[in-house]
Amino acid sequence: MQKILYVGMDVHKAIISVTTAEDGRDGEVRFIGTIPNTPADVAKRAKRLARKGSSLSV
C-alpha cells in the first residue's frame, strides 16, 4: 500500500510556504521551506516530494 504525503501550501503573491504531513496519527509534520510562486517551481517541488514513493495529496 502506497503512503500518502499531505502537502499544505500558504500561497502569497510572490512566494509559497510548503509544509508536509505524513500519513497517520503519528505522522511527522515538517516545514519544507518557501518557493517562488511560479508553475515551474511548484511542479519541481511536487516532483521532488513524490520521489520518496509517496502519493501526494495537496
PDB file of N, CA, C, O and CB in Angstrom:
ATOM      1  N   MET A   1       0.830  -1.175   0.000  1.00  0.00           N
ATOM      2  CA  MET A   1       0.000   0.000   0.000  1.00  0.00           C
ATOM      3  C   MET A   1       0.882   1.248   0.000  1.00  0.00           C
ATOM      4  O   MET A   1       1.820   1.352   0.791  1.00  0.00           O
ATOM      5  CB  MET A   1      -0.948  -0.007   1.208  1.00  0.00           C
ATOM      6  N   GLN A   2       0.583   2.172  -0.870  1.00  0.00           N
ATOM      7  CA  GLN A   2       1.381   3.383  -1.012  1.00  0.00           C
ATOM      8  C   GLN A   2       1.016   4.395   0.075  1.00  0.00           C
ATOM      9  O   GLN A   2      -0.162   4.608   0.362  1.00  0.00           O
ATOM     10  CB  GLN A   2       1.181   3.999  -2.407  1.00  0.00           C
ATOM     11  N   LYS A   3       2.022   5.009   0.670  1.00  0.00           N
ATOM     12  CA  LYS A   3       1.798   6.012   1.705  1.00  0.00           C
ATOM     13  C   LYS A   3       1.351   7.322   1.067  1.00  0.00           C
ATOM     14  O   LYS A   3       1.691   7.626  -0.076  1.00  0.00           O
ATOM     15  CB  LYS A   3       3.076   6.226   2.549  1.00  0.00           C
ATOM     16  N   ILE A   4       0.579   8.088   1.837  1.00  0.00           N
ATOM     17  CA  ILE A   4       0.114   9.401   1.381  1.00  0.00           C
ATOM     18  C   ILE A   4       0.910  10.467   2.122  1.00  0.00           C
ATOM     19  O   ILE A   4       1.074  10.405   3.341  1.00  0.00           O
ATOM     20  CB  ILE A   4      -1.430   9.581   1.618  1.00  0.00           C
ATOM     21  N   LEU A   5       1.398  11.442   1.371  1.00  0.00           N
ATOM     22  CA  LEU A   5       2.071  12.593   1.945  1.00  0.00           C
ATOM     23  C   LEU A   5       1.184  13.799   1.688  1.00  0.00           C
ATOM     24  O   LEU A   5       0.944  14.175   0.541  1.00  0.00           O
ATOM     25  CB  LEU A   5       3.510  12.792   1.341  1.00  0.00           C
ATOM     26  N   TYR A   6       0.699  14.402   2.765  1.00  0.00           N
ATOM     27  CA  TYR A   6      -0.176  15.562   2.647  1.00  0.00           C
ATOM     28  C   TYR A   6       0.681  16.821   2.534  1.00  0.00           C
ATOM     29  O   TYR A   6       1.610  17.021   3.317  1.00  0.00           O
ATOM     30  CB  TYR A   6      -1.148  15.657   3.861  1.00  0.00           C
ATOM     31  N   VAL A   7       0.361  17.661   1.560  1.00  0.00           N
ATOM     32  CA  VAL A   7       1.138  18.868   1.298  1.00  0.00           C
ATOM     33  C   VAL A   7       0.239  20.080   1.516  1.00  0.00           C
ATOM     34  O   VAL A   7      -0.823  20.200   0.906  1.00  0.00           O
ATOM     35  CB  VAL A   7       1.727  18.860  -0.149  1.00  0.00           C
ATOM     36  N   GLY A   8       0.684  20.973   2.394  1.00  0.00           N
ATOM     37  CA  GLY A   8      -0.041  22.215   2.640  1.00  0.00           C
ATOM     38  C   GLY A   8       0.751  23.378   2.071  1.00  0.00           C
ATOM     39  O   GLY A   8       1.975  23.425   2.188  1.00  0.00           O
ATOM     40  N   MET A   9       0.048  24.312   1.457  1.00  0.00           N
ATOM     41  CA  MET A   9       0.717  25.472   0.871  1.00  0.00           C
ATOM     42  C   MET A   9       0.028  26.755   1.318  1.00  0.00           C
ATOM     43  O   MET A   9      -1.192  26.887   1.218  1.00  0.00           O
ATOM     44  CB  MET A   9       0.729  25.377  -0.669  1.00  0.00           C
ATOM     45  N   ASP A  10       0.819  27.689   1.809  1.00  0.00           N
ATOM     46  CA  ASP A  10       0.341  29.022   2.163  1.00  0.00           C
ATOM     47  C   ASP A  10       0.779  29.927   1.014  1.00  0.00           C
ATOM     48  O   ASP A  10       1.951  30.283   0.898  1.00  0.00           O
ATOM     49  CB  ASP A  10       0.911  29.520   3.578  1.00  0.00           C
ATOM     50  N   VAL A  11      -0.179  30.288   0.172  1.00  0.00           N
ATOM     51  CA  VAL A  11       0.124  30.968  -1.081  1.00  0.00           C
ATOM     52  C   VAL A  11       0.031  32.486  -0.930  1.00  0.00           C
ATOM     53  O   VAL A  11      -0.953  33.019  -0.418  1.00  0.00           O
ATOM     54  CB  VAL A  11      -0.822  30.493  -2.180  1.00  0.00           C
ATOM     55  N   HIS A  12       1.073  33.160  -1.386  1.00  0.00           N
ATOM     56  CA  HIS A  12       1.125  34.616  -1.433  1.00  0.00           C
ATOM     57  C   HIS A  12       1.475  35.032  -2.863  1.00  0.00           C
ATOM     58  O   HIS A  12       1.747  34.182  -3.710  1.00  0.00           O
ATOM     59  CB  HIS A  12       2.168  35.185  -0.404  1.00  0.00           C
ATOM     60  N   LYS A  13       1.467  36.300  -3.121  1.00  0.00           N
ATOM     61  CA  LYS A  13       1.714  36.789  -4.476  1.00  0.00           C
ATOM     62  C   LYS A  13       3.088  36.368  -5.006  1.00  0.00           C
ATOM     63  O   LYS A  13       3.195  35.947  -6.158  1.00  0.00           O
ATOM     64  CB  LYS A  13       1.594  38.304  -4.507  1.00  0.00           C
ATOM     65  N   ALA A  14       4.124  36.472  -4.199  1.00  0.00           N
ATOM     66  CA  ALA A  14       5.483  36.209  -4.672  1.00  0.00           C
ATOM     67  C   ALA A  14       6.038  34.847  -4.257  1.00  0.00           C
ATOM     68  O   ALA A  14       6.855  34.275  -4.978  1.00  0.00           O
ATOM     69  CB  ALA A  14       6.393  37.276  -4.171  1.00  0.00           C
ATOM     70  N   ILE A  15       5.602  34.309  -3.088  1.00  0.00           N
ATOM     71  CA  ILE A  15       6.169  33.053  -2.588  1.00  0.00           C
ATOM     72  C   ILE A  15       5.073  32.111  -2.089  1.00  0.00           C
ATOM     73  O   ILE A  15       3.933  32.513  -1.853  1.00  0.00           O
ATOM     74  CB  ILE A  15       7.175  33.334  -1.460  1.00  0.00           C
ATOM     75  N   ILE A  16       5.457  30.853  -1.939  1.00  0.00           N
ATOM     76  CA  ILE A  16       4.584  29.825  -1.371  1.00  0.00           C
ATOM     77  C   ILE A  16       5.365  29.128  -0.266  1.00  0.00           C
ATOM     78  O   ILE A  16       6.486  28.672  -0.494  1.00  0.00           O
ATOM     79  CB  ILE A  16       4.097  28.797  -2.469  1.00  0.00           C
ATOM     80  N   SER A  17       4.786  29.041   0.930  1.00  0.00           N
ATOM     81  CA  SER A  17       5.369  28.277   2.030  1.00  0.00           C
ATOM     82  C   SER A  17       4.815  26.856   1.946  1.00  0.00           C
ATOM     83  O   SER A  17       3.606  26.663   1.821  1.00  0.00           O
ATOM     84  CB  SER A  17       5.051  28.937   3.431  1.00  0.00           C
ATOM     85  N   VAL A  18       5.703  25.863   2.015  1.00  0.00           N
ATOM     86  CA  VAL A  18       5.308  24.464   1.836  1.00  0.00           C
ATOM     87  C   VAL A  18       5.555  23.679   3.122  1.00  0.00           C
ATOM     88  O   VAL A  18       6.635  23.752   3.708  1.00  0.00           O
ATOM     89  CB  VAL A  18       6.079  23.824   0.657  1.00  0.00           C
ATOM     90  N   THR A  19       4.538  22.927   3.552  1.00  0.00           N
ATOM     91  CA  THR A  19       4.618  22.053   4.722  1.00  0.00           C
ATOM     92  C   THR A  19       4.080  20.687   4.337  1.00  0.00           C
ATOM     93  O   THR A  19       3.158  20.595   3.527  1.00  0.00           O
ATOM     94  CB  THR A  19       3.826  22.644   5.931  1.00  0.00           C
ATOM     95  N   THR A  20       4.642  19.621   4.903  1.00  0.00           N
ATOM     96  CA  THR A  20       4.146  18.270   4.634  1.00  0.00           C
ATOM     97  C   THR A  20       3.764  17.583   5.938  1.00  0.00           C
ATOM     98  O   THR A  20       4.293  17.903   7.002  1.00  0.00           O
ATOM     99  CB  THR A  20       5.205  17.438   3.878  1.00  0.00           C
ATOM    100  N   ALA A  21       2.848  16.645   5.840  1.00  0.00           N
ATOM    101  CA  ALA A  21       2.454  15.800   6.973  1.00  0.00           C
ATOM    102  C   ALA A  21       2.376  14.372   6.472  1.00  0.00           C
ATOM    103  O   ALA A  21       1.738  14.097   5.455  1.00  0.00           O
ATOM    104  CB  ALA A  21       1.082  16.259   7.598  1.00  0.00           C
ATOM    105  N   GLU A  22       3.026  13.459   7.187  1.00  0.00           N
ATOM    106  CA  GLU A  22       2.984  12.052   6.813  1.00  0.00           C
ATOM    107  C   GLU A  22       1.640  11.447   7.191  1.00  0.00           C
ATOM    108  O   GLU A  22       0.945  11.951   8.073  1.00  0.00           O
ATOM    109  CB  GLU A  22       4.128  11.279   7.484  1.00  0.00           C
ATOM    110  N   ASP A  23       1.287  10.374   6.524  1.00  0.00           N
ATOM    111  CA  ASP A  23       0.029   9.672   6.739  1.00  0.00           C
ATOM    112  C   ASP A  23      -0.033   9.099   8.155  1.00  0.00           C
ATOM    113  O   ASP A  23       0.980   8.651   8.691  1.00  0.00           O
ATOM    114  CB  ASP A  23      -0.145   8.553   5.701  1.00  0.00           C
ATOM    115  N   GLY A  24      -1.214   9.114   8.752  1.00  0.00           N
ATOM    116  CA  GLY A  24      -1.423   8.505  10.064  1.00  0.00           C
ATOM    117  C   GLY A  24      -1.396   9.506  11.202  1.00  0.00           C
ATOM    118  O   GLY A  24      -0.934  10.636  11.046  1.00  0.00           O
ATOM    119  N   ARG A  25      -1.897   9.077  12.342  1.00  0.00           N
ATOM    120  CA  ARG A  25      -1.961   9.949  13.512  1.00  0.00           C
ATOM    121  C   ARG A  25      -0.590  10.366  14.022  1.00  0.00           C
ATOM    122  O   ARG A  25      -0.420  11.485  14.505  1.00  0.00           O
ATOM    123  CB  ARG A  25      -2.713   9.266  14.613  1.00  0.00           C
ATOM    124  N   ASP A  26       0.373   9.488  13.920  1.00  0.00           N
ATOM    125  CA  ASP A  26       1.702   9.752  14.438  1.00  0.00           C
ATOM    126  C   ASP A  26       2.663  10.240  13.362  1.00  0.00           C
ATOM    127  O   ASP A  26       3.873  10.286  13.585  1.00  0.00           O
ATOM    128  CB  ASP A  26       2.250   8.515  15.085  1.00  0.00           C
ATOM    129  N   GLY A  27       2.132  10.604  12.196  1.00  0.00           N
ATOM    130  CA  GLY A  27       2.979  11.057  11.102  1.00  0.00           C
ATOM    131  C   GLY A  27       3.666  12.373  11.417  1.00  0.00           C
ATOM    132  O   GLY A  27       3.113  13.233  12.102  1.00  0.00           O
ATOM    133  N   GLU A  28       4.862  12.513  10.911  1.00  0.00           N
ATOM    134  CA  GLU A  28       5.657  13.712  11.164  1.00  0.00           C
ATOM    135  C   GLU A  28       5.178  14.884  10.309  1.00  0.00           C
ATOM    136  O   GLU A  28       4.872  14.720   9.128  1.00  0.00           O
ATOM    137  CB  GLU A  28       7.136  13.435  10.892  1.00  0.00           C
ATOM    138  N   VAL A  29       5.119  16.061  10.918  1.00  0.00           N
ATOM    139  CA  VAL A  29       4.775  17.302  10.220  1.00  0.00           C
ATOM    140  C   VAL A  29       6.071  18.073  10.055  1.00  0.00           C
ATOM    141  O   VAL A  29       6.829  18.244  11.009  1.00  0.00           O
ATOM    142  CB  VAL A  29       3.685  18.151  11.004  1.00  0.00           C
ATOM    143  N   ARG A  30       6.322  18.541   8.828  1.00  0.00           N
ATOM    144  CA  ARG A  30       7.605  19.163   8.537  1.00  0.00           C
ATOM    145  C   ARG A  30       7.427  20.410   7.669  1.00  0.00           C
ATOM    146  O   ARG A  30       6.720  20.377   6.662  1.00  0.00           O
ATOM    147  CB  ARG A  30       8.533  18.164   7.846  1.00  0.00           C
ATOM    148  N   PHE A  31       8.076  21.509   8.067  1.00  0.00           N
ATOM    149  CA  PHE A  31       8.110  22.707   7.235  1.00  0.00           C
ATOM    150  C   PHE A  31       9.214  22.503   6.202  1.00  0.00           C
ATOM    151  O   PHE A  31      10.377  22.320   6.563  1.00  0.00           O
ATOM    152  CB  PHE A  31       8.352  24.012   8.095  1.00  0.00           C
ATOM    153  N   ILE A  32       8.860  22.533   4.933  1.00  0.00           N
ATOM    154  CA  ILE A  32       9.817  22.281   3.856  1.00  0.00           C
ATOM    155  C   ILE A  32      10.579  23.548   3.490  1.00  0.00           C
ATOM    156  O   ILE A  32      11.790  23.505   3.271  1.00  0.00           O
ATOM    157  CB  ILE A  32       9.099  21.728   2.623  1.00  0.00           C
ATOM    158  N   GLY A  33       9.880  24.667   3.422  1.00  0.00           N
ATOM    159  CA  GLY A  33      10.522  25.928   3.073  1.00  0.00           C
ATOM    160  C   GLY A  33       9.628  26.760   2.179  1.00  0.00           C
ATOM    161  O   GLY A  33       8.440  26.473   2.030  1.00  0.00           O
ATOM    162  N   THR A  34      10.203  27.789   1.586  1.00  0.00           N
ATOM    163  CA  THR A  34       9.449  28.645   0.676  1.00  0.00           C
ATOM    164  C   THR A  34      10.002  28.495  -0.737  1.00  0.00           C
ATOM    165  O   THR A  34      11.187  28.233  -0.942  1.00  0.00           O
ATOM    166  CB  THR A  34       9.506  30.127   1.134  1.00  0.00           C
ATOM    167  N   ILE A  35       9.106  28.670  -1.698  1.00  0.00           N
ATOM    168  CA  ILE A  35       9.479  28.609  -3.107  1.00  0.00           C
ATOM    169  C   ILE A  35       8.837  29.791  -3.818  1.00  0.00           C
ATOM    170  O   ILE A  35       7.837  30.332  -3.347  1.00  0.00           O
ATOM    171  CB  ILE A  35       9.043  27.254  -3.758  1.00  0.00           C
ATOM    172  N   PRO A  36       9.411  30.197  -4.961  1.00  0.00           N
ATOM    173  CA  PRO A  36       8.762  31.255  -5.747  1.00  0.00           C
ATOM    174  C   PRO A  36       7.396  30.793  -6.250  1.00  0.00           C
ATOM    175  O   PRO A  36       7.202  29.609  -6.524  1.00  0.00           O
ATOM    176  CB  PRO A  36       9.654  31.671  -6.938  1.00  0.00           C
ATOM    177  N   ASN A  37       6.468  31.709  -6.368  1.00  0.00           N
ATOM    178  CA  ASN A  37       5.113  31.387  -6.823  1.00  0.00           C
ATOM    179  C   ASN A  37       5.063  31.363  -8.348  1.00  0.00           C
ATOM    180  O   ASN A  37       4.529  32.274  -8.980  1.00  0.00           O
ATOM    181  CB  ASN A  37       4.092  32.407  -6.266  1.00  0.00           C
ATOM    182  N   THR A  38       5.632  30.295  -8.931  1.00  0.00           N
ATOM    183  CA  THR A  38       5.583  30.074 -10.378  1.00  0.00           C
ATOM    184  C   THR A  38       5.188  28.622 -10.629  1.00  0.00           C
ATOM    185  O   THR A  38       5.513  27.747  -9.826  1.00  0.00           O
ATOM    186  CB  THR A  38       6.962  30.408 -11.055  1.00  0.00           C
ATOM    187  N   PRO A  39       4.493  28.357 -11.730  1.00  0.00           N
ATOM    188  CA  PRO A  39       4.109  26.972 -12.032  1.00  0.00           C
ATOM    189  C   PRO A  39       5.304  26.023 -12.126  1.00  0.00           C
ATOM    190  O   PRO A  39       5.212  24.872 -11.701  1.00  0.00           O
ATOM    191  CB  PRO A  39       3.335  26.930 -13.328  1.00  0.00           C
ATOM    192  N   ALA A  40       6.405  26.487 -12.671  1.00  0.00           N
ATOM    193  CA  ALA A  40       7.591  25.638 -12.816  1.00  0.00           C
ATOM    194  C   ALA A  40       8.160  25.239 -11.458  1.00  0.00           C
ATOM    195  O   ALA A  40       8.540  24.085 -11.260  1.00  0.00           O
ATOM    196  CB  ALA A  40       8.663  26.358 -13.638  1.00  0.00           C
ATOM    197  N   ASP A  41       8.221  26.180 -10.527  1.00  0.00           N
ATOM    198  CA  ASP A  41       8.756  25.873  -9.199  1.00  0.00           C
ATOM    199  C   ASP A  41       7.832  24.959  -8.404  1.00  0.00           C
ATOM    200  O   ASP A  41       8.308  24.106  -7.655  1.00  0.00           O
ATOM    201  CB  ASP A  41       8.996  27.155  -8.425  1.00  0.00           C
ATOM    202  N   VAL A  42       6.525  25.121  -8.552  1.00  0.00           N
ATOM    203  CA  VAL A  42       5.570  24.238  -7.875  1.00  0.00           C
ATOM    204  C   VAL A  42       5.693  22.817  -8.426  1.00  0.00           C
ATOM    205  O   VAL A  42       5.688  21.859  -7.654  1.00  0.00           O
ATOM    206  CB  VAL A  42       4.117  24.762  -8.047  1.00  0.00           C
ATOM    207  N   ALA A  43       5.803  22.668  -9.732  1.00  0.00           N
ATOM    208  CA  ALA A  43       5.960  21.344 -10.353  1.00  0.00           C
ATOM    209  C   ALA A  43       7.262  20.691  -9.912  1.00  0.00           C
ATOM    210  O   ALA A  43       7.294  19.494  -9.625  1.00  0.00           O
ATOM    211  CB  ALA A  43       5.921  21.456 -11.889  1.00  0.00           C
ATOM    212  N   LYS A  44       8.330  21.469  -9.857  1.00  0.00           N
ATOM    213  CA  LYS A  44       9.635  20.949  -9.436  1.00  0.00           C
ATOM    214  C   LYS A  44       9.573  20.438  -8.001  1.00  0.00           C
ATOM    215  O   LYS A  44      10.099  19.366  -7.700  1.00  0.00           O
ATOM    216  CB  LYS A  44      10.718  22.036  -9.566  1.00  0.00           C
ATOM    217  N   ARG A  45       8.925  21.208  -7.102  1.00  0.00           N
ATOM    218  CA  ARG A  45       8.804  20.800  -5.696  1.00  0.00           C
ATOM    219  C   ARG A  45       7.943  19.550  -5.569  1.00  0.00           C
ATOM    220  O   ARG A  45       8.265  18.658  -4.784  1.00  0.00           O
ATOM    221  CB  ARG A  45       8.207  21.942  -4.850  1.00  0.00           C
ATOM    222  N   ALA A  46       6.852  19.469  -6.330  1.00  0.00           N
ATOM    223  CA  ALA A  46       5.975  18.290  -6.281  1.00  0.00           C
ATOM    224  C   ALA A  46       6.728  17.042  -6.731  1.00  0.00           C
ATOM    225  O   ALA A  46       6.600  15.988  -6.109  1.00  0.00           O
ATOM    226  CB  ALA A  46       4.725  18.504  -7.166  1.00  0.00           C
ATOM    227  N   LYS A  47       7.500  17.146  -7.791  1.00  0.00           N
ATOM    228  CA  LYS A  47       8.294  16.003  -8.263  1.00  0.00           C
ATOM    229  C   LYS A  47       9.298  15.568  -7.205  1.00  0.00           C
ATOM    230  O   LYS A  47       9.506  14.374  -6.991  1.00  0.00           O
ATOM    231  CB  LYS A  47       9.027  16.354  -9.571  1.00  0.00           C
ATOM    232  N   ARG A  48       9.920  16.540  -6.544  1.00  0.00           N
ATOM    233  CA  ARG A  48      10.909  16.231  -5.513  1.00  0.00           C
ATOM    234  C   ARG A  48      10.253  15.532  -4.317  1.00  0.00           C
ATOM    235  O   ARG A  48      10.825  14.596  -3.757  1.00  0.00           O
ATOM    236  CB  ARG A  48      11.621  17.519  -5.051  1.00  0.00           C
ATOM    237  N   LEU A  49       9.066  15.978  -3.928  1.00  0.00           N
ATOM    238  CA  LEU A  49       8.372  15.358  -2.795  1.00  0.00           C
ATOM    239  C   LEU A  49       7.869  13.957  -3.135  1.00  0.00           C
ATOM    240  O   LEU A  49       7.850  13.080  -2.271  1.00  0.00           O
ATOM    241  CB  LEU A  49       7.202  16.234  -2.352  1.00  0.00           C
ATOM    242  N   ALA A  50       7.463  13.740  -4.385  1.00  0.00           N
ATOM    243  CA  ALA A  50       6.940  12.428  -4.796  1.00  0.00           C
ATOM    244  C   ALA A  50       8.053  11.417  -5.027  1.00  0.00           C
ATOM    245  O   ALA A  50       7.778  10.223  -5.148  1.00  0.00           O
ATOM    246  CB  ALA A  50       6.107  12.567  -6.065  1.00  0.00           C
ATOM    247  N   ARG A  51       9.288  11.860  -5.090  1.00  0.00           N
ATOM    248  CA  ARG A  51      10.423  10.974  -5.332  1.00  0.00           C
ATOM    249  C   ARG A  51      10.574   9.886  -4.283  1.00  0.00           C
ATOM    250  O   ARG A  51      11.117   8.820  -4.572  1.00  0.00           O
ATOM    251  CB  ARG A  51      11.683  11.774  -5.396  1.00  0.00           C
ATOM    252  N   LYS A  52      10.105  10.136  -3.079  1.00  0.00           N
ATOM    253  CA  LYS A  52      10.249   9.169  -1.991  1.00  0.00           C
ATOM    254  C   LYS A  52       9.251   8.016  -2.110  1.00  0.00           C
ATOM    255  O   LYS A  52       9.229   7.137  -1.248  1.00  0.00           O
ATOM    256  CB  LYS A  52      10.070   9.867  -0.650  1.00  0.00           C
ATOM    257  N   GLY A  53       8.430   8.001  -3.157  1.00  0.00           N
ATOM    258  CA  GLY A  53       7.485   6.929  -3.375  1.00  0.00           C
ATOM    259  C   GLY A  53       6.129   7.144  -2.760  1.00  0.00           C
ATOM    260  O   GLY A  53       5.300   6.235  -2.759  1.00  0.00           O
ATOM    261  N   SER A  54       5.884   8.322  -2.238  1.00  0.00           N
ATOM    262  CA  SER A  54       4.591   8.623  -1.626  1.00  0.00           C
ATOM    263  C   SER A  54       3.638   9.201  -2.649  1.00  0.00           C
ATOM    264  O   SER A  54       4.055   9.839  -3.616  1.00  0.00           O
ATOM    265  CB  SER A  54       4.758   9.593  -0.457  1.00  0.00           C
ATOM    266  N   SER A  55       2.363   8.973  -2.431  1.00  0.00           N
ATOM    267  CA  SER A  55       1.324   9.604  -3.221  1.00  0.00           C
ATOM    268  C   SER A  55       1.035  10.949  -2.576  1.00  0.00           C
ATOM    269  O   SER A  55       0.830  11.019  -1.364  1.00  0.00           O
ATOM    270  CB  SER A  55       0.034   8.712  -3.311  1.00  0.00           C
ATOM    271  N   LEU A  56       1.015  12.024  -3.367  1.00  0.00           N
ATOM    272  CA  LEU A  56       0.809  13.363  -2.819  1.00  0.00           C
ATOM    273  C   LEU A  56      -0.668  13.718  -2.783  1.00  0.00           C
ATOM    274  O   LEU A  56      -1.410  13.443  -3.726  1.00  0.00           O
ATOM    275  CB  LEU A  56       1.576  14.399  -3.636  1.00  0.00           C
ATOM    276  N   SER A  57      -1.085  14.332  -1.682  1.00  0.00           N
ATOM    277  CA  SER A  57      -2.416  14.891  -1.552  1.00  0.00           C
ATOM    278  C   SER A  57      -2.230  16.363  -1.214  1.00  0.00           C
ATOM    279  O   SER A  57      -1.770  16.700  -0.123  1.00  0.00           O
ATOM    280  CB  SER A  57      -3.271  14.137  -0.459  1.00  0.00           C
ATOM    281  N   VAL A  58      -2.590  17.246  -2.157  1.00  0.00           N
ATOM    282  CA  VAL A  58      -2.324  18.674  -1.995  1.00  0.00           C
ATOM    283  C   VAL A  58      -3.607  19.395  -1.658  1.00  0.00           C
ATOM    284  O   VAL A  58      -3.603  20.613  -1.480  1.00  0.00           O
ATOM    285  CB  VAL A  58      -1.692  19.270  -3.264  1.00  0.00           C
TER     286      VAL A  58
END
